Amino acid sequence: MMLLIKIYKKHRIKFSVFAVVFLVWLFCLPKKLFTAPTSTVVTSSDNVLLGARIANDGHCRFPKMDSVPERFKQSVLLFEDEYFYKHPGFNPISIFNAIKHNLTQESRRGGSTITQQVIRLSRKNKNRTYLEKAIEIFMATRLEFKYSKDEILKLYATHTPYGGNVVGLETASWRYFGIPAHELSWGQAATLSVLPNAPSLIFPGRNESLLLKKRNRLLDKLLAKKIIDTITHELALAEPLPIKPLKLPNYTPHLTERIKKEHPGERIITSINRTLQLRANSIATIHHNRLKSNEIHNLAILVLDVETRQVLTYVGNAPTEKSHGNYVDIITKNRSTGSTLKPFLFASLLHEGQLLPDALVKDIPTIINGYNPKNFNKKYSGVVPASRALSRSLNIPAVRLLRSYGLQKFYNKLQKANLTSIDKSANHYGLALILGGAESSLWDVTKTYASSASVLNHFVENSSTYRSNEFVAPSYIKGYKPAFGKEQFEAPVFNAGAIYHMTKALQEVNRPEGGENWQFFNESQPIAWKTGTSFGFKDAWAVGITPKYAIGIWAGNADGEGRPGLTGITAAAPILFDMLDALPKSGSFQKPFDDLVTLKTCKKSGYLASSFCDETEQKLQPINGTKTQQCPYHQQIVLDKSERFRVNSSCYPLENMVYKNWFGLPTGIEYYYTSSNTTYKSLPPYLKGCSALEHSLMEFVYPKKNEVVILPRDLGNSSSEVIFKLAHQRPETAVHWYLDETYIGSTTDIHELIYTAKPGQYLLTAVDENGNRVQQGLKLQLTSK
């Protein structure tokens, strides 16, 4: 120990200098060797480039490579640094030969190893002086100590310049040959190995012979070293040189831009199915050319994997012109939802046990606090099965069902389903919420359909359980695993039985309202799907689900311009079915038997069968269907012996009465129902002398109770024509009309009366020839200026 102290004291200055030098060496490398920004790079699920965006400094510089292709590795080591795996960061022999050459020759030669070149690149290519060379050697030894040889080679391949704004092997491979680096041939690998030595050689029509000679000399050397054989050598020599930089692939431009904002400067391996994406791009082009003839310029396509909730296809917009907003990513933009929320109301009603799938719901003229919804075809069915009202996308039944279910209650359901874009209060939207009064994005709407399908799948496949967080957001990142939450027996939003019947209704193809020409769509595989059209023909939707896939389509104009004929059925549905044909078949939804129960229902009304229903059937219904009411439309009536007239005990002998079950609708509903249901039999009339008070014979059809009739301002006239309509169980009966106490006319058979009236408050009265009377208040009001 004493000897060491004596030696230290004797050589104190040398030890101090050594310690300082060692500390400088130890900390000479920055924490992050390269700080230059990198490009945002987007690849498909099989790691093939879909698109990229330049770095913030204007260079096309891909993030650090995961590995260096073997052909490039062999070529660049032979050209740049043959003893790379043997030297400690610098090669004394190469340095000596370079100095000797530079002192005796006019040309200049470098003796830098690949490690030294990595240091020079990290120091932003400072002037090549002997002092700078010494610093590079000093730092290169430290780099060798910190990193493995393969890591240093990856740094070189990632950051070496290739001319212009092209930086890095992967970037150069795409820009000069249009392929990923791992697919480079020997000729291409040799070209990119010599190019950083003289990047100015890549110019169309210039210096091609010099580049060719450099490449071929390297190929000759590879042959001489027996790295390649003779045939490979000959084929590589015959390969053409790159003429000019190529454009990078841009198969998902809107997704690439989105990723640039959300993950700037990163390489993101997405869940995009490359083959399916290319097919979707082709479909988008075909339908854009179809739609633009009607001045419809934008569309979007989104396909999700139901099980993983990963994005398989992302077409943010059609390949349209800049003047038509081709840069807008429609998938993320909120638009009027049209009718796309109707299935979730249907599922909510089934889930709560307020409705059976085929129960008749009212489809009659409706006014609720001044709100007057209309069906798309401006017609009425009287009553229609709820499932058919959904498949035909009837507006009036949807509004009436929303009112009966509860606006706030349904709004809360949508929030539980994670439709966060519907962010205003329920009262802000009102009952128009179900008809497109709210806005949401294709991203959110398609996700909600996908999540609903997943609820059903999971219930069937996992012992009749649910997941607490099923309605999670989708992801475009490969390998992303959503946090679906814990297993539970309670449905988080909609139960499986309700969703199953929702999908069953949505598999009907009898659309739009009243339309029957749906066979032209190829039913290559079953799909539950829904269209939507916003007010003013501004947004066309089509969303469909299979057990494996969810497809979302939007068509319209990014600037919100409406176009005649821009409907979900004509603009968006054809795109949906073309995408469906591009997907693998995925079968049908399975029945969730544990969430279904067999119930006896009326065949005609779809309600739980009462004792008055003669025609019944046993059907699998949602488990809460047991809570629904019995059929309100079947009743027992009393007829005379001939069964032609209704009677009662006050006018007919008891012993001659005939009791019969009958399917009968209220007068106002019957008025519309009979027009499309020719087999319907109205209730028989009462026998003369029997009381008619037991059943209403007449009902006003128009105007409805509490309805304000708006009169047009006709060239300054103070009065205008208004039409009155009435339904009578015995249409042939004469009806006399009165406005206040003024007689205004009579009708028979068709009880419609046109009368010229002035604005004001009136009492409208109708009296038939038998003295039966109906009355209601009426307000006539001129349209505002």
Buried (B, 14 or more C-beta within 10 A) or exposed (E): EEEEEEEEEEEEEEEEEEEEEEEEBEEBBEEEBBEBBBBBBBBBBEBBBBBBBBBEEEBBBBBBBEEBBEBBBBBBBBBBBBEBEEBEBBBEEBBEEBBEBBEEEEEEEBBBBBBBBBBBBBBEEEEEEEEBBEBBBBBBBBBBEEBEBEEBBBBBBBBBBBBBBBBBBBBBBBBBBBBBBBEBBBBBBBBBBBBBEEBEBBBEEEEBEEBBEBBBEBBEBBBEEEBBEEEBBEBBBEBEBBEEBEEBBEBBBBBBBBBBEEBBBBBBBBBBBBEBBBBBBEBBBEBBEBBBEEEBBBBBBBBBBBBBBBBBBBBBBBEBEEEBBBEBBBBBBBBBBBBBBBBBBBBBBBBBBBBBBBBBBBBBBBBBEEEBBBBBEEBBBBBBBBBBBBBBBBBBBBBBBBBEBBBEEBBBBBBEBBBEBBEEEBEEBBBBBBBBBBBBBBBBBBBBBBBBBBBBBBBBEEEBBBBEBBBBEBBBBBEBEBEBBEEEEEBBBBBBBBBBBBBBBBBBBEBBBBEEEBEEBEEEBBBBBBBBBBEEBBBBBBBBBBBBBBBBBBBBBBEEBBBEEBBBBBBBBBBBBBBBEBBEEBEBBBBBEBBBBEBEBBBBBBBBBBEBBEEBEEBBBBBBBEEBEBBEBBBEBBBBEEEEBBBEEEBBEEEEBEEBBBBBBBBBBBBBBBEEBEEBEBBBBBBEEBEBEEBBBBBBBEBBEEBEBBBEEEEEEEBBEBEBBBBBBBBEBBBBBBBEEEEBEBBEEEBEBEBEBEBEEBEBBBBBEBEBEBEBEBBBEBEEE
